[in-house]
Amino acid sequence: METLTSAISVQVDTRDKEVANGILKNLGLNMSTFVNMAIKQLINKDGIPFEVSNLNQVRNF
């Protein structure tokens, strides 16, 4: 079975990218590996693999 790959291009804040690359380097990873890991988790969880919330939302109870 042949494995196909596709390129993804995203725009991120330059400083955020530098910090993220530093963290990933310390973990022995690169950005491409991390993105692939995140996508696999998205698929495995059938959703975003972390909580997403709007902390600025006004709650009307």
Rosetta blueprint (number, residue, H / E / L):
1 M L
2 E L
3 T L
4 L L
5 T L
6 S L
7 A L
8 I L
9 S L
10 V L
11 Q L
12 V L
13 D L
14 T H
15 R H
16 D H
17 K H
18 E H
19 V H
20 A H
21 N H
22 G H
23 I H
24 L H
25 K H
26 N H
27 L L
28 G L
29 L L
30 N L
31 M H
32 S H
33 T H
34 F H
35 V H
36 N H
37 M H
38 A H
39 I H
40 K H
41 Q H
42 L H
43 I H
44 N H
45 K H
46 D L
47 G L
48 I L
49 P L
50 F L
51 E L
52 V L
53 S L
54 N L
55 L L
56 N L
57 Q L
58 V L
59 R L
60 N L
61 F L
